């Protein structure tokens, strides 16, 4: 039997504040059910019920409390499947964080003489709390609670102090669901802000719909496997046990808000300060990379190339999420099993990855000369349940690219297995002409591309669980080799690459 001390643990707990238009449709309740299964990874600091374009004049905090009450019946079992240092919060603690936002739509709640809602008051308190960790504000509905707090900060503090307070914020919104979102981005472009931006209510264009929206919005048909987001699979694997029993049937798509916290899951894949690296919550890039524009720190949709279940290659923003669907749905189902299993041996648990003697979930960084060969040893990886492990190393090329045409800009890493399992591998870096030259001018660079090698380790348990480790290889070119004929236009530069 596994020991809880051998289960996965984490370097820290992200601070999380959730704002949700719960009960406008079932998906917010679904996302809250799943969030609670991961709540031992987070320091939850607020659960605020808000309005949105779909529910403009009422808020439903009582429906958050109902779900937390159901969670109370699962806590004892959940804690038997968690590392001793990362136990689940009590239901009483979480219920104490539930607040109401203003029961009006959007900017009707925002003004110099409009009192703060209790939700905005709590958010303001959390933003200003002394902490060396940022506060992640996850917006599942409208953003007027956040807008209220930001206006209060602007009115109360000198500009430099207000900017320092805003620097503590990290925002991930599920598109724009009221008229305060564009106001926030315009008024406060310095806020770290992840959001799909598209025509009003054109949600089928948004990255987050990759969680489950392929049949409803009809994107990437033939690529994603819909099986594990079907109502049949959910009924059999999710709507069971004390918490799963309050998980409602979906109407449009299930769990449209879930990518906001899947982005923060500490499974070794995502790096929260870098949306462009990709995670279960999708991949996003800066809208303005110059650092001098009015769009500041806004990250919006980026695309991945992914081979679908039909064997064809798809390239879309939704693919940055649906590519992980099998893994994150298995993860969900396993945690539901935790709520019902009264001992550690009654359910499956995640592999714990160790690379070159480094155990954990944080990325490994390596500086290496272009064209050199590196060796990575993950033989210290173990499964707490003693399951067999499958090792898969692969090059995630998109995070290194500056454009859509990744294949023309980022050369493949060569990965060669040195043992039967693939736990030990040799990695060949591209030459300097491939990874240490400026794209257009072809000028040789002393520091080139940051290349992303991903290790996926999947166990043989049921459901099979996957852990990740990201190795980030900073290519160097100390002799400035590989430079070529320059160009003034990208088309001229690309002639040498196609």
LINFENNOR-V292424 format. One record per pair of residues at least 4 apart in sequence whose ideal C-beta (glycine too) atoms are under 7 Angstrom apart, sorted by the first residue. I is the first residue (numbers start at 0). J is the second residue. D is the distance in Angstrom with one decimal. If there is no record, write none. Layout:
<<I:J:D> <I:J:D>>
This chain:
<<0:343:5.9> <0:344:4.7> <1:5:5.9> <1:343:5.3> <1:348:6.3> <1:383:3.8> <1:384:5.2> <3:81:7.0> <3:82:6.0> <3:83:5.6> <3:343:6.5> <4:82:6.9> <4:83:6.3> <5:383:4.8> <6:81:6.7> <6:82:4.5> <6:348:5.8> <6:383:5.5> <7:82:6.6> <7:349:5.1> <7:351:5.5> <8:82:4.3> <8:84:5.6> <8:85:5.8> <9:40:6.1> <9:85:6.3> <9:265:4.5> <9:360:6.2> <10:359:6.6> <10:361:5.7> <11:132:6.8> <12:40:6.4> <12:41:5.6> <12:42:4.4> <13:41:5.6> <13:42:7.0> <13:135:5.6> <13:263:5.1> <13:271:6.7> <14:42:4.9> <14:44:5.5> <14:130:6.7> <14:132:5.4> <14:133:6.9> <14:134:4.8> <14:135:6.3> <15:41:4.6> <15:42:6.8> <15:43:5.4> <15:44:6.5> <15:135:5.0> <15:137:6.3> <15:260:6.9> <16:44:4.9> <16:45:4.1> <16:122:6.0> <16:125:5.7> <16:134:5.9> <16:135:6.9> <16:136:5.0> <17:45:6.7> <17:46:5.3> <17:47:6.9> <17:137:5.0> <17:139:6.8> <18:47:4.8> <18:49:5.1> <18:100:6.7> <18:136:6.7> <18:138:5.0> <18:139:6.6> <18:140:6.6> <18:144:5.1> <18:145:6.7> <19:27:4.7> <19:31:6.9> <19:48:6.3> <19:49:6.5> <19:139:4.1> <19:140:5.7> <19:256:7.0> <20:27:6.2> <20:49:5.4> <20:50:6.1> <20:51:3.9> <20:53:6.6> <20:54:5.4> <20:139:6.4> <20:140:2.7> <20:141:6.3> <20:176:7.0> <21:27:4.1> <21:28:6.0> <21:31:6.8> <21:48:5.6> <21:59:5.3> <21:62:5.1> <21:63:5.9> <22:59:4.0> <22:62:4.8> <23:51:6.0> <23:53:4.3> <23:54:3.7> <23:140:7.0> <24:53:6.9> <24:250:5.4> <24:251:6.6> <25:29:5.9> <25:247:4.0> <25:248:6.6> <25:249:5.6> <25:250:6.0> <26:30:6.3> <26:249:6.2> <26:252:6.9> <26:253:6.3> <26:254:5.7> <26:255:4.9> <26:256:6.3> <27:31:6.4> <27:139:5.4> <27:256:5.9> <28:32:6.6> <28:62:6.5> <28:66:6.1> <28:247:5.4> <29:33:6.8> <29:246:5.8> <29:247:6.4> <29:249:6.6> <29:253:5.5> <29:254:4.8> <30:34:6.1> <30:139:6.5> <30:254:5.0> <30:256:4.2> <30:257:4.6> <31:35:6.6> <31:63:6.5> <31:66:5.1> <32:66:6.0> <32:242:5.8> <32:245:6.6> <32:246:4.7> <33:254:6.5> <33:257:5.8> <33:331:5.9> <34:38:6.4> <34:260:5.4> <35:70:4.7> <35:242:6.6> <36:334:4.0> <37:41:6.8> <37:260:6.6> <37:264:6.3> <38:43:5.9> <38:87:5.9> <38:88:5.7> <39:81:5.1> <39:85:4.7> <39:86:6.0> <39:87:4.6> <40:85:6.7> <40:264:6.8> <40:265:5.4> <43:88:6.5> <43:93:6.4> <43:96:6.2> <44:96:6.8> <44:125:4.6> <44:134:6.8> <45:96:5.3> <45:98:6.6> <45:121:5.1> <45:122:6.1> <45:125:5.9> <46:63:5.3> <46:93:6.8> <46:96:4.9> <46:97:4.8> <47:98:4.8> <47:100:5.3> <47:118:3.5> <47:121:6.9> <47:122:7.0> <47:144:5.5> <48:58:4.1> <48:59:5.3> <48:60:4.1> <48:63:6.2> <48:99:5.5> <48:100:6.2> <49:58:6.0> <49:100:3.8> <49:118:6.9> <49:140:4.8> <49:141:5.3> <49:143:6.8> <49:144:5.3> <50:54:5.7> <50:55:5.4> <50:56:6.9> <50:58:6.1> <50:100:6.7> <50:102:6.5> <50:103:6.6> <50:104:5.6> <50:140:6.7> <50:141:5.2> <51:140:3.8> <51:141:4.2> <51:176:4.1> <51:177:5.9> <52:176:5.5> <52:177:5.9> <55:104:3.9> <56:102:5.9> <56:103:6.6> <57:102:5.3> <58:99:4.9> <58:100:5.6> <58:102:5.2> <60:64:6.7> <60:97:5.0> <60:98:6.7> <60:99:5.1> <61:65:6.7> <62:66:7.0> <63:67:6.4> <63:97:5.1> <64:68:6.2> <64:94:5.6> <64:97:5.8> <65:69:6.9> <65:245:6.8> <66:70:6.5> <66:245:5.7> <67:71:6.9> <67:90:5.2> <67:93:4.9> <67:94:5.3> <68:90:6.6> <69:241:5.9> <69:242:5.2> <69:244:6.8> <69:245:4.2> <70:74:6.7> <70:90:5.8> <70:242:5.3> <71:90:3.5> <72:241:3.4> <73:77:5.4> <73:240:6.7> <73:241:4.6> <73:242:4.5> <73:338:3.8> <74:78:6.2> <74:87:5.3> <74:89:6.8> <74:90:6.6> <76:337:6.2> <76:338:5.4> <76:339:6.4> <76:340:6.1> <76:341:5.8> <77:81:6.3> <77:87:4.9> <77:337:5.4> <77:338:6.0> <78:86:5.1> <78:87:5.5> <79:341:6.8> <79:342:6.4> <79:343:5.9> <80:337:4.1> <80:343:6.4> <80:346:6.1> <80:348:6.6> <81:85:5.4> <81:86:5.7> <81:87:6.4> <88:92:4.8> <88:93:5.7> <90:94:6.1> <91:95:6.5> <98:117:4.7> <98:118:4.1> <98:121:5.1> <99:116:6.4> <99:117:5.6> <99:118:5.7> <100:116:5.0> <100:118:4.0> <100:119:6.9> <100:143:6.6> <100:144:4.2> <101:108:3.7> <101:116:4.3> <101:143:6.1> <103:107:4.2> <103:108:5.1> <104:177:6.0> <105:141:6.0> <105:143:5.4> <105:177:3.6> <105:178:4.1> <105:179:5.1> <106:178:5.2> <106:179:5.7> <106:182:6.6> <108:113:6.3> <108:116:6.8> <108:143:4.4> <108:147:6.0> <109:113:6.6> <109:143:6.0> <109:146:4.7> <109:147:5.8> <109:150:5.8> <109:179:6.0> <111:154:6.4> <115:119:4.3> <115:120:4.7> <115:123:6.8> <115:147:5.4> <115:151:6.2> <116:120:6.9> <116:144:6.4> <116:147:6.3> <117:121:6.6> <118:122:6.4> <118:144:4.7> <119:123:6.2> <119:144:4.9> <119:147:3.8> <119:148:4.8> <120:124:6.6> <121:125:6.4> <122:126:6.3> <122:144:6.1> <122:145:6.8> <122:148:4.6> <123:127:6.4> <123:148:4.5> <123:151:5.9> <124:128:6.5> <125:134:5.7> <126:134:5.8> <126:148:6.4> <126:164:6.2> <126:167:6.0> <126:168:6.5> <127:164:6.3> <133:167:5.5> <133:168:6.8> <133:169:4.8> <134:167:5.7> <134:168:6.0> <134:169:6.9> <135:169:4.7> <135:171:6.9> <135:263:6.3> <136:145:5.9> <136:168:6.2> <136:170:4.9> <137:171:5.5> <137:259:4.0> <137:260:6.1> <138:142:5.1> <138:145:6.6> <138:170:6.7> <138:172:3.9> <138:173:6.5> <139:173:5.7> <139:256:3.8> <139:259:6.9> <140:176:5.3> <141:176:4.9> <141:177:3.4> <141:179:6.6> <142:146:5.8> <142:172:6.1> <142:177:6.3> <142:179:4.8> <142:180:4.8> <142:183:6.1> <143:147:6.2> <143:177:5.9> <143:179:4.6> <144:148:6.9> <145:149:6.2> <145:170:6.9> <145:183:6.5> <146:150:6.3> <146:179:3.9> <146:182:6.4> <146:183:5.7> <147:151:6.5> <148:152:6.5> <149:153:6.4> <149:183:6.4> <149:187:5.8> <150:154:6.2> <151:155:6.0> <152:156:5.9> <152:161:5.1> <152:164:5.4> <152:165:6.8> <153:161:5.5> <156:160:4.1> <156:161:4.2> <156:164:6.7> <157:161:6.8> <158:162:6.3> <159:163:6.5> <160:164:6.6> <161:165:6.4> <162:166:6.5> <162:189:6.0> <165:187:6.0> <165:189:6.0> <165:190:5.5> <168:190:5.4> <168:191:6.5> <169:191:4.7> <170:190:6.0> <170:191:6.6> <170:192:4.7> <170:193:6.7> <171:193:4.3> <171:259:4.5> <171:262:6.1> <172:180:6.3> <172:194:4.5> <173:207:5.5> <173:255:6.2> <173:256:5.3> <173:259:6.6> <174:194:6.5> <174:195:5.1> <174:202:6.0> <174:205:5.1> <175:180:3.9> <175:181:6.3> <178:182:6.8> <179:183:6.0> <180:184:6.7> <180:194:7.0> <181:185:6.1> <182:186:5.8> <183:187:5.8> <184:188:6.5> <184:192:6.2> <184:297:5.8> <188:293:5.6> <188:294:6.0> <188:295:3.1> <189:295:5.1> <189:296:6.2> <190:296:6.3> <191:296:4.8> <192:296:6.2> <192:297:4.9> <192:298:6.9> <193:274:5.4> <193:283:5.2> <193:298:4.7> <194:299:6.5> <195:205:3.7> <195:206:5.1> <195:207:6.4> <195:299:6.2> <195:300:5.2> <196:299:5.3> <197:201:4.7> <197:204:4.1> <197:205:6.1> <202:208:6.0> <203:208:6.1> <203:212:7.0> <203:216:3.4> <203:218:6.3> <206:281:4.4> <206:283:7.0> <206:300:4.8> <206:316:4.4> <206:317:6.2> <206:319:6.1> <206:320:6.4> <207:255:6.0> <207:258:4.6> <207:281:6.6> <207:320:7.0> <208:212:3.4> <208:216:5.5> <208:252:6.8> <208:255:6.9> <208:317:5.7> <209:281:6.6> <209:317:3.4> <209:318:6.5> <209:319:6.5> <209:320:3.2> <209:321:4.3> <210:254:5.7> <210:255:6.5> <210:257:5.7> <210:258:5.5> <210:320:5.5> <211:228:4.1> <211:252:4.7> <211:253:4.9> <211:254:6.2> <212:216:4.6> <212:252:4.3> <213:218:5.8> <213:219:5.8> <213:220:6.9> <213:223:4.6> <213:225:6.3> <213:321:6.6> <214:225:5.7> <215:251:5.8> <215:252:5.0> <218:315:6.4> <218:317:5.4> <219:223:5.9> <219:307:6.8> <219:313:4.8> <219:315:5.5> <219:317:6.0> <219:318:6.3> <221:307:5.8> <221:309:4.1> <221:311:6.3> <222:305:6.8> <222:307:2.9> <222:308:6.8> <222:309:6.8> <222:311:6.9> <222:313:4.2> <222:318:6.9> <223:307:6.7> <223:321:4.1> <223:324:6.3> <224:308:4.6> <224:324:6.6> <224:325:6.6> <225:229:5.9> <226:232:6.0> <227:232:5.1> <227:324:6.4> <227:325:6.5> <227:328:3.9> <228:253:5.8> <228:328:6.8> <229:233:6.9> <230:234:6.2> <230:248:6.4> <231:235:6.6> <232:236:5.8> <233:237:4.6> <233:238:6.1> <233:253:6.8> <234:238:5.1> <236:332:4.2> <236:335:6.7> <237:243:5.2> <237:246:5.5> <237:331:6.5> <237:332:6.6> <237:335:5.7> <238:243:5.1> <238:244:6.5> <238:246:5.2> <239:243:4.7> <239:244:6.9> <239:335:6.4> <240:244:6.5> <240:335:5.7> <240:338:4.4> <240:339:4.4> <241:338:5.9> <242:338:5.2> <243:335:5.0> <243:338:6.9> <249:253:4.0> <257:261:5.7> <258:262:6.1> <258:280:4.2> <258:281:5.5> <258:320:6.0> <259:280:6.5> <260:264:6.9> <261:279:3.9> <261:280:4.2> <261:327:6.2> <262:269:6.0> <262:271:6.9> <262:278:5.2> <262:279:6.9> <262:280:2.5> <262:281:6.8> <263:271:5.8> <264:269:6.8> <264:279:5.8> <265:360:5.0> <266:360:6.6> <266:466:6.0> <266:467:5.5> <267:352:6.2> <267:360:4.2> <267:466:5.6> <267:467:3.9> <267:468:4.6> <267:469:6.6> <268:278:5.3> <268:279:6.6> <268:467:4.0> <268:469:6.4> <269:276:6.9> <269:278:2.8> <269:279:6.7> <269:280:6.8> <270:276:4.8> <270:362:5.9> <270:469:7.0> <274:282:6.8> <274:283:3.8> <274:298:4.4> <275:282:6.5> <275:283:6.6> <275:284:4.8> <275:301:6.5> <275:398:5.7> <276:398:4.7> <276:451:6.8> <277:282:3.8> <277:303:6.9> <277:319:5.9> <277:395:6.5> <277:397:6.7> <277:398:5.9> <279:323:4.9> <279:327:5.1> <281:319:4.6> <281:320:4.7> <282:301:4.7> <282:303:6.2> <282:319:4.0> <282:397:6.7> <283:298:3.9> <283:299:6.0> <283:300:6.4> <283:301:5.7> <284:298:6.2> <284:301:4.2> <285:298:5.7> <286:294:4.6> <286:297:4.8> <286:299:5.2> <287:292:3.7> <287:294:4.1> <300:316:3.9> <301:316:6.4> <301:319:6.6> <302:314:5.4> <302:315:5.6> <302:316:5.1> <302:318:6.8> <302:319:6.9> <302:403:6.5> <303:318:4.8> <303:319:4.6> <303:322:6.3> <303:397:5.1> <304:312:5.8> <304:314:4.7> <304:405:6.5> <305:313:5.5> <305:318:4.3> <305:322:4.4> <306:310:6.6> <306:312:5.4> <307:311:5.5> <307:313:5.2> <313:318:5.3> <314:318:6.9> <317:321:5.8> <318:322:5.5> <323:327:5.3> <324:328:5.8> <325:329:6.3> <326:330:6.3> <326:465:4.4> <327:331:6.5> <328:332:6.5> <329:333:6.3> <329:462:4.0> <329:463:5.8> <329:464:6.2> <330:334:6.6> <330:464:6.3> <331:335:6.7> <332:336:6.7> <332:462:4.9> <333:337:6.8> <333:346:6.4> <333:347:5.2> <333:462:5.3> <333:464:5.7> <336:340:5.7> <336:346:4.3> <337:346:5.3> <340:345:3.2> <340:346:4.2> <341:345:6.6> <347:384:6.3> <347:458:6.9> <347:460:3.4> <347:461:6.2> <347:462:6.6> <347:464:5.6> <348:383:4.7> <348:384:5.6> <348:464:7.0> <349:464:4.9> <349:466:5.0> <350:380:6.1> <350:382:4.9> <350:388:5.8> <350:456:4.5> <350:458:5.2> <350:464:6.9> <350:466:4.6> <351:358:6.4> <351:380:6.7> <351:381:5.7> <351:383:6.8> <351:466:6.9> <352:377:6.3> <352:380:4.9> <352:454:6.4> <352:456:5.5> <352:466:5.3> <352:468:4.4> <353:357:6.5> <353:358:4.2> <353:377:6.5> <353:379:3.4> <353:380:5.2> <354:363:5.9> <354:375:5.7> <354:376:6.9> <354:377:5.0> <354:454:6.7> <354:468:5.6> <354:470:6.9> <355:375:6.2> <355:376:5.6> <356:379:6.7> <357:363:5.9> <362:469:4.2> <362:471:5.4> <363:468:6.8> <363:470:4.8> <364:471:4.9> <364:473:6.8> <365:373:6.7> <365:470:6.6> <365:472:5.1> <365:473:7.0> <366:473:4.8> <366:475:5.7> <367:371:5.2> <367:373:5.7> <367:428:5.9> <367:472:5.6> <367:474:6.5> <367:475:6.8> <368:475:5.3> <368:477:6.8> <369:428:5.8> <369:429:6.5> <369:430:5.8> <369:431:4.0> <369:434:5.3> <369:435:4.8> <369:447:6.1> <369:474:4.8> <369:475:6.8> <369:476:5.2> <370:428:5.9> <370:430:4.4> <370:431:6.4> <371:428:5.4> <372:425:5.9> <372:426:6.9> <372:427:5.4> <373:426:4.7> <374:425:5.4> <375:424:5.5> <375:426:6.5> <375:470:6.5> <376:423:5.1> <377:390:6.4> <377:422:4.7> <377:454:6.0> <378:422:4.4> <378:423:6.0> <380:388:6.4> <380:422:6.6> <380:456:5.7> <382:386:4.4> <382:388:5.7> <382:458:4.9> <384:460:5.9> <386:458:4.0> <386:459:4.5> <386:460:4.7> <387:459:4.3> <388:456:5.5> <388:458:5.8> <389:457:4.7> <390:420:5.6> <390:421:4.0> <390:422:5.2> <390:454:6.9> <390:456:5.8> <391:455:4.4> <392:414:5.0> <392:421:6.7> <392:424:5.3> <392:452:6.4> <392:454:5.3> <393:453:5.5> <394:411:5.8> <394:412:4.2> <394:452:6.0> <395:451:4.3> <395:453:5.0> <396:400:6.6> <396:405:5.1> <396:409:4.3> <397:405:5.4> <398:451:4.9> <399:409:4.7> <399:448:4.8> <399:449:6.0> <399:450:5.6> <399:451:6.3> <400:405:4.3> <400:408:4.9> <400:409:5.2> <401:408:6.7> <401:438:6.6> <402:408:6.2> <404:408:6.5> <405:409:5.4> <407:493:6.4> <407:496:4.9> <407:497:6.6> <408:438:6.3> <409:448:6.6> <410:429:3.9> <410:433:4.0> <410:434:6.2> <412:426:5.6> <412:427:6.8> <412:428:6.7> <412:450:6.2> <412:452:6.2> <413:426:6.8> <413:427:3.5> <414:424:5.5> <414:426:5.5> <415:424:6.4> <415:425:4.6> <416:421:4.5> <416:424:5.7> <417:423:4.3> <417:424:6.1> <417:425:5.7> <418:422:5.9> <418:423:4.5> <426:452:6.4> <428:434:7.0> <428:472:6.8> <428:474:6.3> <429:433:3.6> <429:434:4.5> <430:481:6.3> <431:435:4.1> <431:443:6.7> <431:476:4.5> <431:480:4.4> <431:481:3.3> <432:436:6.1> <432:481:3.4> <432:483:6.7> <434:447:4.6> <434:448:4.5> <434:450:6.9> <434:474:4.6> <435:443:6.4> <435:444:4.9> <435:447:3.2> <435:474:5.6> <435:476:3.7> <435:481:5.8> <436:441:5.2> <436:442:6.4> <436:443:5.7> <436:444:6.2> <436:481:5.5> <436:482:5.9> <436:483:6.6> <437:441:6.4> <437:442:4.5> <437:444:6.1> <438:492:6.4> <439:486:5.6> <439:489:5.5> <439:492:4.6> <440:485:4.4> <440:486:6.8> <441:482:5.9> <441:483:3.9> <441:484:6.1> <441:485:5.2> <441:486:6.9> <441:492:6.5> <442:482:5.7> <442:485:6.7> <443:476:6.2> <443:479:4.2> <443:480:6.3> <443:481:5.5> <443:482:3.5> <444:476:6.1> <445:475:6.7> <445:476:5.7> <445:477:6.5> <445:479:6.4> <446:473:6.7> <446:475:5.9> <447:474:4.0> <447:475:7.0> <447:476:5.8> <448:474:5.4> <449:471:5.8> <449:473:5.4> <450:472:4.5> <450:474:6.3> <451:469:6.2> <451:471:5.9> <452:470:4.2> <452:472:6.4> <453:467:6.2> <453:469:5.8> <454:467:6.6> <454:468:4.6> <455:465:5.7> <455:467:5.7> <456:465:6.8> <456:466:5.2> <457:463:5.4> <457:465:4.5> <458:463:5.9> <458:464:5.4> <459:463:6.7> <460:464:6.2> <476:480:6.0> <476:481:6.7> <483:495:6.6> <486:491:3.7> <486:492:4.0> <487:491:6.8> <489:493:6.0> <493:497:5.8>>
